[in-house]
Amino acid sequence: MTAPHFDPDTVIRLVGDAVTAPSMHNAQPWKFVFHVGTGALSLYGDPERAMIRTDPVHRSLHLGCAAALFNLRVSAAWTGLPVRVRLLPDDAEPWLLATVTIDETAGAEGELASLHDAVRRRHTSRYPFSEEPVPTAVLDGLWAAAHLEGCRLTVPDTWHIDTVLGLVRDAEHREEIDPLARAETAAWTSPTQDGSAPRSDGIPAAAFGPKGSGGRTPVRDFGWANPIPDRGWAVFEKRPQLALLSTSEETRADWLRAGQAMERVLLQATADGLATSMTSHPLEWPELRWTVRDPVAAMGHVHMVFRLGYGPAGPGTPRRPVTEVLEIRE
């Protein structure tokens, strides 16, 4: 009996959902290869889209690729396909991050199908949120989402929130005085809002959000790298609701688990009616990243800072076409 294989049309559909995932500076550092003969779909990291200065070990690159992998799993579940995922399957190919095959003996992931509607609705919102607290039951669901992917989601105490916000401010200052970091951010942002110079990656000006007024802003400000006129100001929430995603260890496999957990949390939050944003700003500086963790909690290594709440959804950001990120080999 012949084992079931993906067909090209299905692969195109799955990859189309996968590439809506978030990535650092929306660099979309992924490549997919479909091997027709074996029916395997391979996910590669793209080193040409790496951040050499602010992500020198490629941790954030792994997170973004793993987020795309999770979207692919959601799409497969929605299609009714049982899939088996192997992380880092070949030591001889370090940029081969995962392979995905149809496997009817694999455990069913039917619960992921309910997240499919959120895949294309999830957008980062850099706008102010209301002061309405996120219910404990909703936070518990997000904790469970991270836990299902082998990661930990922690809601920091008030003192810890203040520490994290201070580290975000510190990271912004470090980037402003570091010419290589400044150049990297400028290369992946665009000051145009009218679509006169469209591109299929990076962060457009429409996604910057307003400038913060009246205190520390809990979102990363991409506008300073490419200033735009008439951007506007807004007062952000006094007490942002943050959550920290962490793993106990710091291996490449942990990065890939964290990226999948990151996307699962984001999709679950979107399905629950929350607006979300993320910042990796203080995590990009080794001397700051360790300070982000709570020293009295079993946090291990922090991979992402989420901001959760109720507010306007963020605009969609451009995506490279599937034809650019998918190769089909006989």
PyMOL commands that set and color helices and strands:
alter all, ss='L'
color gray80, all
select helices_A, chain A and resi 8-18+24-26+47-49+59-79+110-119+136-148+158-176+179-187+205-207+252-271+281-284+286-292+322-325
alter helices_A, ss='H'
color red, helices_A
select strands_A, chain A and resi 30-35+40-45+83-87+96-102+152-154+211-212+233-234+241-247+275-279+301-309+326-329
alter strands_A, ss='S'
color yellow, strands_A
deselect
rebuild
show_as cartoon
